[in-house]
């Protein structure tokens, strides 16, 4: 049964609540840190994938999907508060009546804004390196960023649901495993699944858009395009984590957990 991993999820949620209540600044900074970890994954994914993209190779996305797994390892072992995972953790704790919904809403807001600030700050830091200034290294990222703004609202919404369902599973399933090797494998494999499937992750998109934007390529990303993407994706991520993960596991296991 999933009772032991769910107990760990509840303890994690309550620990983060205690951090939030003792110091909102620390909680906010942890959210900033998390999206910067996602930024590292975005850069390595599009940097490696671009070699294949420039050769019009079908391996561009698979390679990017594999290397993007660095992001989830950084978050799992390096800490940080990611909004998408928080939708699962806090919803489950609230359904268990261990957290108040108004506190859950405040923590979501802090983590989401912190994730945005982290994405912007990481983009600035990376821009200062000058590593993505030529077309030969940034075309893959700019193409993907632009395509994300061209999808319909309903497409973005449902891709957001499926994405966070998988991402939350990537954090949840390893809780029932022993050894770092199997845990890292399942995390990277499920992240590979969401990336290669073309689903939409609001925080990864923030980082992708932020890096694309500082490249001074106005055709690739616009403010309206970013907003058009992030609103339905964020709502979809919330339903994927809060509904398909938290509520479903709460309902399926409430008879087994006191």
N, C-alpha and C positions, 0 to 999 in steps of 0.2 A: 504493500500500500504506500500512498504518498504522504502518510502522516508525519514521518520524521522530516522530510524536506520542507513540508508546509510549516512545521514548527520552527525550522530554521528561518523561513521567510518571515514569520511573525516576529521572531526575535530581532531580525535585521531591521524590520520596519520600526519596531519600538526603540531600538538603539538609535536610529536616525531621528526619530521623534524627539528623543532626549537631547540629541545634539542640537536640533532645531530650537528647542525650548531654552537650552542653556546659552546658545550663541548663534543667532541667525547669520551673523557674518561668516562664521566658520562653515555653516551649512551652505551658504551661498558660494563661498570659495571652493568647496568640494564640488559643487555643480559646475563652476567654471573649469575646474581641473578635468572633470569627466569629458566635457566636449573637446577639450584640447587633446585628450587621448584619442578621441574619435578623429580629430584632425590629423594626427600622426598616421592613423589607418588610411584615411582618405588620400594623403599624399603618397604613401608607399604603394597603394593600390593603383592609382592612376599613373604614377611614375613607371611602374613595371608594366602595366597594361599598355602604356603608350608605345612601347617598343614594338609590340605586336599590332597595335592599331595602325601605326604608320605604314606597316607592311600589308594592311588590309587582311590580317590573319584572324580567323574565327577564334583564336585562343586569347584574344584581348580581354574579353570579359571573364573567362574562367581563371586566368592568371590574376586579374584584379580581385576577383572574388576570394581566391585563396589567400592573397597577401593582406586583404582587408581584415582578416582574422586577427592581425596584430592588435587591432583596436580593442577587441573584447578581452584579450589577455591582459592588456594594460589596465582596463577598468576592473576586471575581476581580481587582479592581484595588486594593482596600484591604488585602488580606492577611487573615490569620486561618486557623485550622485547624478545619475542619468535619468532624465524625465521619463523615458520610455520604460525603464525597469521599475521606476517608482509607481507607475500606474498599476502595476501588478502588486507590488509589496504593500502599498498603503491601502489599496482597495480591499485586499484580503484581510488586513488587520482591522479595518473599519467594519467589514462584514462580521468579523468575529467579536465586534464591540470592544476592541482593545484600543482603538483610536477614534476620535471624534471627526466627523466629516468636515467640519469647518477647518480643523487643523490639517486634514488631508489636502483640502483645497489650497490652503496657504503654502504648504510644502511643495505641492505641484507647481504653484506660481513661482516660488523662489527657485526651484530647480530648473524650470523652463527658461526663466530670464537669465539665470546663471549660465545655462548652456548656450544661450544666444551670445552673451558677452564673451564666453570662452571661445566660441567659434570665430568671432570678430577679432579678438586679440591674437588667436593663433594665426589667422590669415595675415594680420599685420606683421607678426614675427616672420612668417614664411616669405612674405613679400620682400622683406628687408634682406633676405638671403640672395635674391636674384636668380634662384634656381629654375623658375618656371617662366622666364621672360621670352623665350623663343617659341615659334610655332612648332618646332620639332619636338618639344617636350610637353606642350600644354594642350594640343589639339584634342586628345581623348577626353580630358577633363572638361574642356569648354563645350564639346559636343554633347556629352552626357548632361551637363548642367542645363544647356539650352533645351534639350529634349524633355527634361523634367518639367519645364515651364509650359510645354505644349500639350500636355495630357489634359483630359477633361476632369472636371471636379469629381465626378463619380468614379472615374478610374483611379484617381489619386486616393480617394477615400477608401476604396476596397483594397487597394494595394497597401495602404497604411495598416489596415486591420490584419491582413495576412503577415505583413512584415513583423509587427510587434508580437504577434502570436509566436512566431518562430524565435524571435530574439529573446523573449521572456523564457521560452523553453530552453534556450541556450544557457541561461543562468540557472534555471530551476533543475533540470535533469542532473547536472553534475553534483548537486547537493546529496544525491543518493549513491554517489560513487566513491570509491576509495582510490587514492593515488592521484597525483597531479597529471600524469600522462593521459589517462582516460578522460579526465575532466577537460583538459586542454583540447583533446581531439574532438570531443562531442561539441564543445563550444565553437571551435573553428568550423566544424562541419555544418552546423546549423546556421552559422553566419554565412558560410559559403552558399547554403541553400537559399537564404533570403536575397543575397546579392545577385546570384546567377539567375534567379527567378524574375528579377526586375521589380521587386516590391519596393515600397517607399518608407524610409526611416527619417523622421523629422529632424533629428539631431545630426545625422550624417548628411542630410540635405543642407542643413544650415552651414556646415563646414564646407561642403562642396560649393555652395553659392558664394560664401564669403571669400574663399580662395579664388574662385572664378572672377568675382567682382573686382578684386584688387589687381587683376591682370589687365585692367583697362581695356576690356573687350566688351563694349556696350551691347553688341548684338547677342552675346551669350547669356546675359543675365540682366534683368531689369527689376526694379523694386516691385512693380505690379506683378511680374512673373513669379518672384519669390513669394509674395503674399498669396497669390493664386495657388501655389504649390503647398505652402506650409500649413495653411488653415485646414483643408480637408485631410491632409496627411496626419496632422497632429490629432484631429478628432478620431481618425481611423486608428492611430496608434493607441489612443486612450481606450477605445472599445476593444481592441485586440488584447491589451494588457489587463484592463479592468473587467471586461466581460468574458472573453474566451479563456482567459487564464484564471483570474482571481475568483470570479463568481462561479465558474464551472467547477473548479477544484474545491471551492468552499461547499457548494451544493453536493458534490459527489462524495465528500469526506466528512460532512458535518456529523454524521452518526458515529464516526470513529474517533472524533476529537472532542474531548470534554470542553 
